Amino acid sequence: MDINPDRIGKIAILTAISSREEEDKFKELLSDMPGIKVAVTFIAGLRSEVGKTFVKSVVNSALQGNVVRKASGGVHAVIHAAIDASQGLLLTSLAETSVKFKVAVVSNGQWVAVAVYGESAFHPETNHERMGLGIMHL
């Protein structure tokens, strides 16, 4: 697979939608790209609760994975990318839904991307796939 290291949105999306086995192979491929850093986390629960902790969980993943430095610029960019990625994922509704998301945070040193992929459902028969992407300059 030919991947342009400047296309961090694409890298984040591919990481977020990958299975565990695909993710490991993909990360191995990315390890040959200088400057590309990737962190992955999973977020699940009731929509209202996830909505309260989503951004904090993404920021923690980015910091623990050394995707960005613990400085105002990097954290600020991750916060805004996470908020952008969450639009459409955590929609308000009359019914409390359950959500399960895989989140990928990717940086090339100039930009940070947050991609989120997963499912939401009020009932297993009403399951919906959802995806979001946010990209911010560091």
Order of alpha helices (4+ residues) and beta strands (2+ residues): alpha-alpha-beta-alpha-alpha-beta-beta-beta
